[in-house]
Amino acid sequence: MKPRPLVLRSVFLVLVGLLAARMFQLQVIQGARHARLSDRNRIRKIVLSAPRGRIFDRNGVLLADTRPSFTASVIPTEMDDSTLAVLARLLELPADELAAQVQPVTYLSVPVPVRRNLTPPQLYRIEENRFRLSGVRVSVDPVRNYPEGEVFCHVLGHIGEVTAEDLAADTSYRRLDFIGRDGIEKLYELELRGRDGHEYIEVDARGQEIAPLAEKRRTEPVSGTDLHLTIDARLQRKAAHLLRPHRRGAVVALDVRTGAVLCLYSHPGFDPGMFTASLPKARWDSIAGSVDQPFFNRALGAAYPPGSVLKPFVALAALEQGQVTPATRFTPCVGTYRYGNRDFTCWSRHGSQNLTEALAHSCNIYFYQLGLEVGLDSLIAFLGTFPFGRRTGVDLPGEAAGVIPDRAWLDRRYGAGRWGHGVLLNLSIGQGEFITTPLQVALAMSALARDGRYHRPYVVARTERPGGAGPSPTARRLPRPPADSVRGSRQSIRVVKQGMERVVEHGTARVARLAEVTIAGKTGTAQNPKGEDHAWFACYTPADNPEIAIAVVVEHGGHGGAVAAPIARQLVREWSAHREATTGGAR
């Protein structure tokens, strides 16, 4: 039998050996791993969100920036069982709604935002109950701000939280980041988003933050690129004011010399700032389900029959083919025109007229006969040289192409040869299957104004890295879109332009006449099978040296001369009053 001291010594040596082996494993073999785990418990990495780039109008008016906002976040791995229930009560949120936000990310050890734009009472309640909120953090983050959101919403667009599809497409985004969803915010997302920074914070055993960690360097966030638009805020605000009495409509104004978009307004609009915070489902359903479709950009996404706004282009087609002259007269207008077994009507009895007179008084009977002279194929081919029936290429999403109904299109819709010459007569006055957008109409007016040449429209004039007042050395003016040409000699276009001047001076748009500047334009009253006619007016000014083209459409507005023309008149007056500032900016 061994002495007791020897047994105890042997047991002690074995235990010391096991302890030494375990210490060797922990400190040498797995030392780096446990050092990292220790740091993770002691050090918290905080992402510093980068402010999105600012957006300005052509004259430096701020349209979008960022503002500071208090954000409540949770660190899922540091929460206890009561955290979400207490936080939901303090934020006055349903507990299951908060839980649903956190449930997919319970494995994360970084702050996950659960409520942005905290109100002062919410902030005070959280601070007063800090001891009960393990794993809850309040930070100050940049949030998108739109000073006049509803006026510029369809140009600027809006942002929204990233989805699973966004994360799969671009791994540089994090859960609950924001991304551009429409308009400029979407198309220029890469320029606007900026680059996030980070810092490391030391925390105690309860997860409370102590101070920034001195040995780990803070990386400052880099703001996104600023954008300077061609939009003129004064014109945009004026358009919003003028369309407010109407239920739906759109206004587009272009610099005819460059294609710069001066105004692009769609009514009704929405507040893009509502997407920067939690949006109650009831509110979203009421907006998204509205019959007026406030998210729909009618200025470039809605296609309408142009009505008599198309007549100048039909007249130009006839002049170019040599079938008519400015003095040509047809069967006098007596209010109806019999063709085949159908009567086609006019809005008045104009009697005998020449081309410019028929254009000034918008006589349907004259243009029915003019269209027959030109023929369907020739008219379609001619109209196709203008910016109709295809997207203009403007740097905004959601543009519609419109339709120029050639034979192939008509055969697909009605069946081969199962459509008659009534299609041509309707087309000659801008009715029927021909549909176009307000942007296309404004651009077509630009082509007439500049004797057959036009530039693709664009909204962003230049980009600029933020860095204080004055031009940045990294400012970049974007290339101007190239010019396109349409068919039409200067002589023929001059005849049409004279007729359009008479529209305003003596014809259907006399209400648009101004003493200080001469306007050339055309009214349109487009038939609408779902209600009252759409009111159109399109013009350019000054008539002798054009600088700006405008297209106005008011859905269910009635007569273009009575409803749309006065809106264009006020827009021209607004532009004329600030002409130097309006035309001296981005081009």
BAMI-192462 format. One record per residue (C-alpha): residue in one letter; x, y, z. Coordinates in steps of 0.25 Angstrom, whole numbers, plus 5000, padded with zeros to 4 digits. Layout:
// residues N
AXYZ;...
// end
This chain:
// residues 587
M500050005000;K500650134996;P500750245006;R499650355005;P500650465002;L501150394990;V499750374985;L499350524987;R500650574980;S500250484968;V498850534967;F499350684969;L500350664958;V499350604949;L498350724951;V499450824949;G499850754936;L498450764931;L498250904935;A499550944928;A499150864916;R497850944916;M498451074918;F499451044907;Q498251014898;L497451134902;Q498651234901;V499551184890;I498751094881;Q497451164882;G497951294887;A497651384875;R496251334875;H495951364889;A496551494888;R495551524877;L494451474885;S494851564897;D494951684888;R493551654883;N493051654897;R493851784901;I493851864887;R492651894879;K492751934864;I491852054861;V491452084846;L491452234843;S490452254832;A490852344821;P489952454817;R489352444803;G489752554793;R488952674792;I488152714781;F487952854776;D487252924765;R487853004753;N488053134762;G488553064775;V487153044782;L487252924791;L486352814787;A486852694796;D487852684807;T487952604820;R487652644834;P488052584848;S487052494854;F486952404866;T486952254863;A486652144873;S487452014870;V487551884877;I488751784878;P488051654877;T489151574884;E489151664896;M487651674898;D486951604910;D485551534909;S484851664913;T485551764904;L484651764892;A483351774901;V483851894909;L484351964896;A483051934889;R482251994900;L483152124901;L483052144886;E481552114886;L481752004876;P481051864875;A482051764882;D481851664870;E482251774860;L483551804867;A483851654869;A483651634854;Q484651734851;V485751664860;Q485351524858;P486151504844;V487451564850;T487551504864;Y488951454862;L489551594859;S490451664870;V490351804863;P489251914865;V487951884856;P487052004854;V485651984859;R485052124859;R485552244852;N485152394854;L484852374869;T484052484875;P484552554887;P483552484897;Q483952354891;L485452394893;Y485152434907;R484452304911;I485652224906;E486652294914;E485852294926;N485752144925;R487152114920;F487352014932;R486251924927;L486751924912;S487851834911;G488451834896;V487651964893;R488452084887;V488052224882;S488852294872;V488852414863;D488752374848;P488552454835;V487152444829;R486752484816;N486052624816;Y485152684804;P484852834808;E483752834797;G483552684794;E482152684788;V482552794777;F483852714773;C483452574776;H483352514762;V484752574758;L485452544771;G484752404774;H484952344788;I485752254796;G485352124803;E485952014811;V486751904804;T486051774801;A486651634800;E486751644785;D487551774787;L488551704797;A488751594787;A489051684775;D489951774783;T490651724796;S491251864799;Y489851894805;R489451854819;R488151814825;L487251934827;D488052024818;F487352124809;I487352114794;G486752204783;R485452154778;D485052244768;G485352374760;I486752434762;E486952364775;K486852234767;L487552264754;Y488752334761;E488852244774;L490352204772;E490652354772;L489752394783;R489952284793;G491352324799;R492252234807;D491952194822;G492952204832;H493152134846;E493752144860;Y493952054871;I493352074885;E493752014898;V492651954906;D492551894920;A492051764925;R490551804924;G490751854909;Q490752004913;E491652084904;I492852154912;A493652224901;P494252224887;L495452124887;A496652204886;E497552094879;K496552074868;R496452184858;R495152244854;T494752254839;E493952374836;P492752354826;V492852414812;S491652484807;G491052454794;T491252534782;D490352664780;L489552674768;H489152804761;L487852794752;T487352874741;I486052884748;D485653034751;A484953034765;R484153154762;L483453094749;Q483252964757;R482553034768;K481753114759;A481252984751;A480952924764;H480053044768;L479353054755;L479052904755;R478552904769;P477052934766;H477052814756;R476952664760;R478052614750;G479052674740;A480452704736;V481352814731;V482752804724;A483652914720;L484952904712;D486052994708;V485952974693;R487353014691;T487952904699;G486852804704;A487052844718;V485752804726;L485352934733;C484052884739;L483452744740;Y482252734749;S481152634751;H479952654759;P479552594769;G480852574776;F481252514789;D482252534801;P483552454798;G483952484812;M482952384817;F483852264813;T484952304822;A484152254834;S483252144838;L481952164829;P480652114836;K480052014827;A478652084827;R479352214821;W480052134811;D478852064806;S478052194805;I479152264796;A479552144788;G478052104786;S477652244782;V476952254768;D477752384765;Q479052294766;P479952404773;F481252314770;F481052314755;N481852414747;R480852464737;A481852564731;L482652444724;G481952324728;A480552354724;A480152344709;Y478952424704;P478352454690;P478952594687;G477652644680;S477852764671;V479252784677;L479652684666;K479152774655;P480352854653;F481152734650;V480052684640;A480152814633;L481652804632;A481552664626;A480652714615;L481452834612;E482752744611;Q482052654601;G481652774592;Q480152734592;V479752864598;T480253014599;P479853114610;A478753164601;T478153024599;R476653014602;F475752894603;T474252864604;P473752974613;C473452934628;V472052924631;G472152854644;T472152704638;Y472952634628;R472352504621;Y473352394618;G472852264614;N471652234623;R472052314635;D472052464638;F473252524644;T473052654652;C473652784655;W473452874668;S472952984659;R472553034645;H473853104639;G473453114625;S474553124614;Q475953134620;N477353124616;L478453044623;T478853154633;E477453194636;A477053044638;L478253034648;A477853164655;H476453114657;S476752974659;C475752924648;N475552774648;I474852774634;Y476052834628;F477052734634;Y476152614631;Q476352654616;L477852684618;G478152554625;L477452484613;E478352564603;V479652514611;G479252364613;L479452274625;D480752224621;S481352354618;L480752424630;I481252314640;A482652314633;F482752464635;L482252464649;G483252364653;T484452464650;F483852544662;P484052494676;F482752414676;G482552264678;R483852244685;R484552284698;T485252414698;G486452364707;V486252464718;D487052424730;L485852384739;P485152244740;G483752214736;E483652274723;A482552224713;A482852204698;G481452244693;V480952194680;I480952234665;P479952134659;D480552084646;R479951974638;A480651864645;W480151914659;L478751934654;D478751794648;R479151734661;R478151804669;Y476951794659;G477351674651;A477951684637;G477251784628;R476051794638;W476151944640;G475752054631;H476152194626;G475452254638;V476752224645;L477452324636;L476352434638;N476452414654;L477952414653;S477952544645;I477352614657;G478152544668;Q477052454672;G476952304672;E478052204674;F479252314673;I479652334688;T480852424693;T481352474706;P481452624711;L482952614710;Q482952564695;V481952674692;A482952784698;L484052724691;A483352724678;M483052864680;S484552894682;A484852834669;L483852924662;A484353044670;R485853014665;D485452984651;G485552834651;R486652814662;Y486452774676;H487352714687;R486952594696;P486452644709;Y487252634722;V487052664736;V488452654743;A489352764738;R490652734747;T491152664759;E491952724770;R492752664782;P492352734795;G493352824801;G492852954805;A492353074797;G492753104783;P493153014772;S493852884776;P495052844768;T494352704766;A493152774760;R492752704746;R491852754736;L491152644729;P491252634714;R490152704707;P489252604699;P489452614684;A488452684674;D487452604666;S486752654653;V485352634648;R484852644634;G484352774629;S485052894621;R485153024628;Q484153084618;S483052984622;I483352994637;R483253144635;V481853134630;V481453044641;K482053134651;Q481353254646;G480053174647;M480353144662;E480653294664;R479253324659;V478653214668;V479053304680;E478853444673;H477453414667;G477153274669;T476753164679;A477853214689;R477553364690;V477453344705;A478953314705;R479353444698;L480353524706;A480753674703;E482253654708;V482553534699;T482053464687;I481553314688;A481353214677;G480553094681;K479453004679;T478252964687;G477652824688;T476352754693;A476652604693;Q475352514694;N475352424705;P474452304706;K474552294721;G474052434724;E474152584720;D475152624709;H476652644713;A477152784711;W478452814704;F479252934701;A480752934695;C481553054691;Y482953114690;T483353254693;P483853364689;A483353334675;D484353404668;N485553344675;P485053224683;E485653184696;I484653104704;A483553004700;I482352964709;A481352854709;V480152854718;V479152744719;V477952744729;E477252614730;H475752624729;G475952774728;G475052804716;H475552904705;G477052924703;G476853074700;A475953094712;V476753014723;A478152974718;A478553104710;P478353194723;I479353104731;A480353114720;R480153264719;Q480453284734;L481653194733;V482253274721;R481953404730;E482753344741;W483853304732;S483953434726;A483953514739;H485253434743;R485753414729;E487253434732;A487253344744;T486453234737;T487353234724;G488653264730;G488853134738;A489152994734;R489052964719;
// end
